[in-house]
Amino acid sequence: MKALFSQVFAALCSPITLKMISFAMIGVANVLVDFGVFAFAHKLLEMPLVPSNVVAWLVAVSGSYVMNTMITFRNESGRILRREDYLKFVASGILGVSAATTTLVVLSYYVEVFVAKLVSMLVSFAANFTMAHFVVFRPKVPSDGN
């Protein structure tokens, strides 16, 4: 039993797992921002679903980039905000926002819009983390001088 506990603990403390947890925690904050901006745009400004979703995503992805640069991927980024990395982060997030928007629109025919919105944000998590980890904040390979 002790060996099993040690293996589970080691897996939970692996660098990739800790990054995923950090990314998810930042994601929770961004979900609140995304949902709040979406609700404001859709209900108060009476914007259609897709523009409301895209505006909410743009606001949330900007905060996400800053927090992930400073926290989750601090070793890879050196905690330095770079326009190039921000643009890569936004571009890589297009996959996530496309999945989220498609899910939102399809589910909105079957469930209440805000339920569809919550599900759509979960759908995009895997795509967003994968792109951030393997594309935007991938470890820099040291130059060998060639």
N, C-alpha and C positions, 0 to 999 in steps of 0.2 A: 504494500500500500504506500509506503514511504517513497519507493522508487517511482511509482505512478504519479504521486503528488509532485515530486521533483521534476519529472518530465513535463507535466502540465504547467508548472510554475515557469520552467525554462522556456517553454513555447510561448507563454503569455508575456514573458519579458524579452523576447527576441526583438531585435531592432525593427524588423518589418512590422511586427504586431504592435509595438509601441507607436510606430509612425501611423499605423492604421487607426489606433485609438485616438491619437492626437488629431489626426485628420477628421475623424468622426466627431470629436468634441468641438472642433472649430466649425464643422459642418452643422452641428446643432445650433450654434449661434447664427450661422448664415441662413439656416432654415427659418429662424425667427425673423431675420431681416427680409429674406426673400418673401416669406408669407405676408409680412406686414406691408411691404411695398406692393405686392400683388393685390392684396385686399384694398389698399388705398387706391391704386390705379383702376382696378376693376369695379369696385363698388362706389367709391366716392367720385372718381373722375369719369366713371362709366366708360372706360376704355374696353375694347374687345379683348377676348381671352388671350390671343397670341401676343399682341403688343404688350398687354399687362404682364404676361409671363416673361417676355424678353427684357423689358425694363427692370423687372424685379431681379432677374438673373444677372443683368449687368451690374446692378448695385451690389448684389451679394457676392459676385465673383471678384469684384475689386477688393472688398474686405477680406475675402478668402485668400487672395493672393498675398496681401500684406501679412495676415496672421500666419499663413503657412510658411512664408519666407522667414519670418521671425521666430517661429516655434517648431513646426513639424520638420521642415527641411532646412533648419538653421545651419547644419554642418555643410550641406551641399551648396547653400546660397551665400554663406558667410554673413547672413543677416543683412544683406545689401539688396535694396530694391533696385531693380534694373528694368528699364523700359522694354528691352528685348525679352526678358523673362516674363514680364507682365503680358506682353503681346502673345508669347508662346502659351502662357497659362490660359489666357482668354481663348486663343485659337484651339487649344486642346480641349477646352471646356465646351466647344461647339458640339462635340459628340454627346456630352452629357445633356446639354440644353436641348439638343435635337431629340434625344430619347425621352427627356422629361416632357417636352412640348407634345410629342406624338402621343405619349401615354396620357397626358392631360386631356387632349382633344378626344381621343378614343373613349377614355373612361367617363368623360363628361356626358356621354350619351346614356350611360348606365347607372352612374352614381352622382350624388351631389358634387358640385364643382370643387368645393374645398376638400372633400375627401379625395377626389381625383388629383388635386394639386399635391396633397400629402403623399399619395402613392407615387406620383411622378417624380418627386424629389428622392424617394428611396431608390427608384429605378436608376437614376443617374449617378448614385454614389459610387458604384463599382467602376463605371467608366471614368469618372472624374479622378478617383484615387489612382487608377492604373495609369492614366495619362500624366498626372502630376508626378508620380513616382518614376515612371520609365521615360518620360519625354522632357518635361520641364525641369525637374530638379534632379536629374540623374547625376550621379557622382562624376566629377570631372576626372578624366583620365590624364595622369601626369604626362607631360611631354618628355620624350626621350632625347630631345635636342636635334632630331632629324628634320 
